[in-house]
Amino acid sequence: MVVARTESGRRNRRRWPLELKREIVEATLVAGASVSVVARAYDVNANQVFSWRRKYQRGLLEAAARRQALLPVRITDEAHATGYRARSAGWIEVELARGRVHLEGAPDPLTLRLVLEQLRG
C-alpha cells in the first residue's frame, strides 16, 4: 500500500497494488471468511473490498499481461465435414488441453471469459 501525504501532512488517497487487491479479495473468497474481518486485517474499508470483489469477478483485477494474452486459433470447416448445421447465428468450439467447449448463439463475454479461464487453468 502506498500512502500519499499532502504538504500539510494529511493523508491522501491510498494506492493499492493490483497484486495486493487480488490477495485481499481472494482472502475473502475462502470458505467462512468475513469481508469485514479481512478488510480490518488489511486496514481497508469493507466497501472498497466489495468493489474490488465485483471487479475481480469480472476479471478486471488481472495483470495487464495476462488480460492481453493471445490464444492460438485454428479455423476449420469441420461443421460441414460432419454434417453439422448451426441452427443459430453463431457457433464456436474451443479445444484446450483440459477440455473442449462448444457454444451456439452469442454468449455474453463474461461467461465466455470465465469458461475459457477455467479450461486454461
C-alpha positions as CSV (number, residue, x, y, z in Angstrom):
1,M,0.0,0.0,0.0
2,V,1.2,3.5,-0.8
3,V,0.0,6.4,1.3
4,A,0.4,9.8,-0.3
5,R,0.7,12.8,2.0
6,T,0.0,16.4,1.2
7,E,2.3,19.3,2.2
8,S,0.3,19.7,5.4
9,G,0.9,16.1,6.3
10,R,-2.6,14.9,5.7
11,R,-3.2,11.5,4.2
12,N,-4.4,11.4,0.6
13,R,-5.9,8.5,-1.2
14,R,-4.1,5.2,-0.7
15,R,-3.0,3.4,-3.8
16,W,-3.2,-0.4,-3.6
17,P,-1.0,-2.5,-5.9
18,L,-3.0,-4.8,-8.1
19,E,-1.4,-7.9,-6.6
20,L,-2.4,-6.8,-3.1
21,K,-6.0,-6.1,-4.2
22,R,-6.2,-9.7,-5.6
23,E,-4.7,-11.1,-2.4
24,I,-7.3,-9.2,-0.3
25,V,-10.2,-10.3,-2.5
26,E,-9.0,-13.9,-2.6
27,A,-8.8,-13.9,1.2
28,T,-12.5,-13.0,1.3
29,L,-13.4,-15.9,-1.0
30,V,-12.1,-18.6,1.4
31,A,-15.0,-20.6,2.9
32,G,-16.1,-19.0,6.1
33,A,-14.2,-15.7,5.6
34,S,-15.8,-12.4,6.5
35,V,-15.2,-9.4,4.3
36,S,-15.3,-7.0,7.2
37,V,-12.7,-9.1,9.2
38,V,-10.4,-9.4,6.2
39,A,-10.8,-5.6,5.4
40,R,-9.9,-4.8,9.0
41,A,-6.8,-7.0,8.8
42,Y,-5.6,-5.1,5.8
43,D,-6.7,-1.7,7.1
44,V,-9.1,-1.1,4.2
45,N,-12.7,-0.1,4.1
46,A,-15.0,-3.1,3.6
47,N,-17.0,-1.2,0.9
48,Q,-13.8,-0.9,-1.0
49,V,-13.2,-4.7,-0.7
50,F,-16.7,-5.3,-2.0
51,S,-15.9,-3.1,-5.0
52,W,-12.7,-5.0,-5.7
53,R,-14.6,-8.3,-5.5
54,R,-17.0,-7.2,-8.2
55,K,-14.0,-6.2,-10.4
56,Y,-12.3,-9.5,-9.6
57,Q,-15.4,-11.4,-10.6
58,R,-15.5,-9.5,-13.9
59,G,-11.8,-10.3,-14.5
60,L,-10.7,-6.7,-14.1
61,L,-8.1,-7.3,-11.4
62,E,-5.8,-9.3,-13.6
63,A,-2.3,-8.2,-14.6
64,A,-2.3,-6.4,-17.9
65,A,-0.1,-9.0,-19.5
66,R,-2.4,-11.8,-18.5
67,R,-5.5,-10.0,-19.7
68,Q,-3.9,-9.5,-23.1
69,A,-2.6,-13.0,-23.6
70,L,-3.4,-14.4,-27.1
71,L,-4.5,-17.9,-27.7
72,P,-3.7,-19.8,-30.8
73,V,-6.6,-20.2,-33.2
74,R,-7.3,-22.8,-35.8
75,I,-10.2,-22.3,-38.2
76,T,-11.6,-25.5,-39.7
77,D,-14.5,-26.4,-41.8
78,E,-15.4,-29.3,-39.5
79,A,-19.0,-28.3,-39.2
80,H,-19.6,-29.0,-42.9
81,A,-17.5,-32.2,-42.9
82,T,-19.5,-33.7,-40.0
83,G,-22.9,-32.7,-41.4
84,Y,-23.5,-30.3,-38.5
85,R,-25.6,-27.3,-39.4
86,A,-25.6,-24.4,-36.9
87,R,-29.1,-23.5,-36.0
88,S,-28.2,-20.2,-34.6
89,A,-26.4,-17.1,-35.7
90,G,-23.0,-18.2,-34.2
91,W,-21.1,-21.3,-33.5
92,I,-17.8,-21.7,-31.7
93,E,-15.9,-24.7,-30.4
94,V,-12.8,-24.2,-28.3
95,E,-10.5,-27.1,-27.7
96,L,-7.8,-26.8,-25.0
97,A,-5.6,-29.3,-23.2
98,R,-8.0,-29.5,-20.2
99,G,-11.2,-29.9,-22.3
100,R,-13.5,-28.7,-25.0
101,V,-16.3,-26.2,-25.1
102,H,-19.0,-25.9,-27.8
103,L,-21.2,-22.8,-27.8
104,E,-24.1,-21.8,-30.1
105,G,-25.5,-18.4,-30.4
106,A,-23.9,-15.3,-28.9
107,P,-22.7,-16.0,-25.3
108,D,-22.1,-12.9,-23.2
109,P,-18.4,-12.0,-23.0
110,L,-18.1,-12.5,-19.2
111,T,-19.5,-16.1,-19.3
112,L,-17.2,-17.0,-22.2
113,R,-14.2,-15.5,-20.4
114,L,-14.9,-17.4,-17.2
115,V,-15.3,-20.7,-19.2
116,L,-12.1,-20.2,-21.1
117,E,-10.1,-19.2,-17.9
118,Q,-11.4,-22.4,-16.2
119,L,-10.3,-24.5,-19.2
120,R,-6.9,-22.8,-19.4
121,G,-6.3,-23.5,-15.7
